[in-house]
Amino acid sequence: MDNGQGTWPFMSTNLVEDPQATHTFQDDLESSFWLLLWMALMYTPSSESIGPLSLFIRQTFESEGQQKRSVLLSQTILNHNAYLPNNPEPPLFPNRRSLYLLLGDLADLFRTRYWIPELVDWQALETVETTENVVHGLKEKLSAYRYQQCQQRLQDHRYTIECFSHHLEGSDWPENDKAVPQELTQKDSWEMDGPKKVTLLQSKHVLELLDAEEQRQLKPKKAQRSWSSRPKNTCRTQSSHR
């Protein structure tokens, strides 16, 4: 594919970090994760407060994208233990368990594009594979094994589609569900005579913000064209016929 294709907020970590990188179908698969995460954060009630949520969205989707790699590698916003009993940290989407688990599975998948197990992890996998009577399920818990599995799943689009299909069959999706724009803050800060001027606005769709800015910039041009299209020397023409 040609380089530079895609909507910036939803482009893969690979393409955001290196605009000259070859655009592959794995980049498009990863974009499905960023689009889903953005839609969920913008239009689904979450356990995050307005400030941290707004900051996360700006740093992940509206900046140069440095945080995307961190989101996949650390997954601090997608705590896999959030639904376990007595867990002190609430899940990001308390009433959307299937949505939360779908995001977690996709993050696990695309994480392996930017992470490689260490030597000790490969040695542990080799030991388990060459040892008899290994505890059932131990191999599946090893990071090197999970890495191999995800790398295989990234060879085509089937697992990603299966992942969506599996979680969409969950019984906890609410009926008559609809998008509810979440209250966020957008901060435009710049130095003005010393103190910083900060504007707090109700959050809008990223593309709506871009469109509004484009329309604002186009207004002077439209006005200029409108003025230039008026008949020239009208007064002189009328006075010459008197």
C-alpha positions in Angstrom: 0.0 0.0 0.0 1.0 3.6 -0.4 2.5 5.4 2.6 0.5 8.0 4.5 -3.0 6.5 3.9 -5.4 6.6 6.8 -7.0 8.9 9.3 -4.3 10.2 11.6 -6.0 9.6 15.1 -6.7 6.0 14.1 -3.5 5.1 12.3 -1.3 2.3 13.7 1.6 3.0 16.1 3.9 1.8 13.4 2.8 4.4 10.8 2.5 7.2 13.4 6.0 6.7 14.6 7.5 6.2 11.1 5.6 8.0 8.3 7.9 6.3 5.8 7.1 2.8 7.0 5.4 0.5 4.5 1.7 0.4 5.1 0.6 -3.2 5.6 -2.7 -4.9 6.3 -1.5 -5.4 9.9 -1.6 -1.6 10.2 -5.2 -1.6 9.1 -6.1 -4.3 11.6 -4.5 -2.3 14.3 -6.5 0.7 13.3 -9.7 -1.1 14.2 -8.5 -1.2 17.8 -7.7 2.5 17.9 -11.1 3.4 16.3 -13.0 1.2 18.7 -11.1 2.6 21.7 -11.7 6.2 20.6 -15.4 5.6 20.0 -15.8 3.9 23.3 -14.0 6.6 25.2 -15.9 9.4 23.4 -19.4 8.0 23.6 -19.5 5.5 26.5 -19.7 6.2 30.2 -16.4 5.2 31.9 -14.9 5.0 35.4 -12.3 7.7 34.5 -12.9 11.2 35.6 -13.1 14.1 33.1 -9.6 15.4 33.5 -7.6 12.1 33.2 -9.9 10.9 30.4 -9.5 14.1 28.4 -5.8 14.0 28.8 -5.6 10.4 27.7 -7.6 11.1 24.6 -5.5 14.2 23.6 -2.2 12.4 24.2 -3.2 9.3 22.4 -5.3 10.5 19.5 -4.7 14.2 19.0 -0.9 14.6 19.5 2.1 13.1 17.7 1.0 9.7 18.9 3.9 8.9 21.1 1.6 7.4 23.7 0.1 4.7 21.4 3.1 2.4 21.9 2.8 2.9 25.7 -0.9 2.1 25.6 -0.3 -1.2 24.0 2.7 -2.2 26.0 1.6 -1.2 29.5 -2.2 -1.4 29.0 -2.7 0.6 32.2 -6.1 1.8 30.9 -7.1 -1.8 30.1 -6.6 -3.7 33.4 -7.3 -7.3 32.7 -8.0 -8.1 36.3 -10.7 -5.3 36.6 -13.6 -7.8 36.7 -12.0 -10.1 39.3 -13.6 -10.1 42.8 -12.2 -7.7 45.3 -10.2 -5.8 42.6 -9.6 -2.3 43.9 -9.5 -0.7 40.5 -12.9 -0.5 38.7 -13.0 -1.5 35.0 -12.8 1.3 32.5 -16.4 0.5 31.2 -18.2 -0.8 34.3 -21.4 -1.8 32.4 -19.8 -2.9 29.2 -17.9 -6.1 30.1 -17.8 -7.5 26.6 -16.6 -4.2 25.2 -13.9 -4.1 27.8 -12.7 -7.6 27.1 -12.8 -7.1 23.3 -10.5 -4.1 23.7 -8.2 -6.1 26.0 -7.9 -9.0 23.5 -7.2 -6.7 20.6 -4.6 -4.8 22.7 -2.9 -8.1 23.5 -2.8 -9.0 19.8 -1.3 -5.8 18.5 1.0 -5.4 21.5 3.2 -8.1 19.9 4.0 -5.8 17.0 6.1 -3.7 19.3 7.4 -6.2 21.9 9.7 -9.2 21.7 10.1 -11.7 24.6 13.5 -11.7 26.4 15.9 -14.7 26.2 14.7 -16.0 29.6 11.2 -16.2 28.3 12.2 -18.3 25.3 14.2 -20.5 27.6 11.2 -21.1 29.8 9.1 -22.0 26.8 11.8 -24.5 25.5 12.0 -26.1 29.0 8.2 -26.6 29.1 8.1 -28.0 25.6 10.8 -30.5 26.3 9.6 -31.6 29.8 7.1 -34.4 30.3 4.1 -34.2 32.6 4.0 -30.4 32.6 1.1 -28.9 34.6 -1.9 -28.4 32.3 -2.2 -24.9 31.0 1.3 -23.8 32.0 2.5 -23.4 28.5 -0.3 -21.1 27.5 0.6 -18.7 30.3 4.2 -18.2 29.1 4.8 -14.9 27.4 6.9 -16.4 24.6 4.1 -18.8 23.7 1.5 -16.0 23.7 3.9 -14.0 21.5 4.2 -16.9 19.0 0.4 -17.3 19.0 -0.3 -13.6 18.4 2.3 -13.4 15.6 0.6 -16.3 13.9 -2.8 -14.6 14.3 -1.4 -11.5 12.7 -0.7 -13.3 9.4 -4.3 -12.6 8.2 -7.5 -11.0 9.3 -9.4 -14.0 10.5 -8.6 -13.8 14.3 -9.4 -10.1 14.5 -12.8 -10.8 12.9 -13.4 -13.8 15.2 -12.4 -11.7 18.2 -15.1 -9.1 17.3 -17.7 -11.8 16.6 -17.0 -13.6 19.8 -17.4 -10.6 22.1 -20.3 -9.2 20.2 -22.2 -12.3 21.2 -21.9 -11.4 24.8 -25.1 -11.1 26.8 -24.2 -7.9 28.6 -24.6 -5.5 25.7 -27.3 -3.0 26.7 -30.6 -2.9 24.7 -31.5 0.3 22.9 -27.9 1.4 23.3 -26.9 4.7 21.8 -23.9 7.0 21.6 -23.8 9.4 24.5 -21.1 12.2 24.0 -19.0 12.3 27.1 -18.1 15.5 28.8 -14.5 16.2 28.2 -12.2 19.2 28.4 -10.1 20.6 25.5 -7.4 22.9 26.6 -5.8 25.4 24.3 -3.0 27.0 26.2 -0.5 29.6 25.1 1.5 32.4 26.8 -0.2 35.7 26.9 1.5 38.5 28.9 2.8 35.9 31.3 -0.2 33.9 32.5 -1.5 31.0 30.4 -4.9 31.4 28.9 -6.9 28.2 29.1 -10.2 27.5 27.3 -12.4 24.7 28.4 -14.9 23.4 25.9 -17.4 20.6 25.7 -15.7 17.8 23.8 -16.6 17.3 20.1 -15.9 14.6 17.6 -12.3 15.0 16.5 -13.3 15.3 12.9 -16.0 17.9 13.8 -13.3 19.9 15.5 -11.1 19.8 12.4 -14.1 20.6 10.2 -15.0 23.6 12.4 -11.4 24.9 12.2 -11.4 24.5 8.4 -14.7 26.4 8.1 -13.3 29.1 10.3 -10.3 29.5 8.1 -12.4 29.5 4.9 -14.7 32.3 6.0 -12.2 35.1 5.2 -11.5 33.6 1.8 -15.2 33.3 1.0 -15.8 36.9 2.0 -12.9 38.0 -0.1 -14.2 36.2 -3.1 -17.7 37.6 -2.5 -16.3 41.1 -2.5 -14.2 40.6 -5.6 -17.2 39.2 -7.5 -19.2 42.4 -7.1 -19.4 44.6 -10.3 -16.6 47.0 -10.5 -16.9 50.8 -10.9 -20.7 50.6 -10.5 -21.0 54.2 -9.2 -19.0 55.6 -12.1 -21.0 53.7 -14.6 -24.3 55.0 -13.3 -23.1 58.6 -13.1 -21.8 58.5 -16.7 -25.4 57.8 -17.9 -27.0 60.7 -16.0 
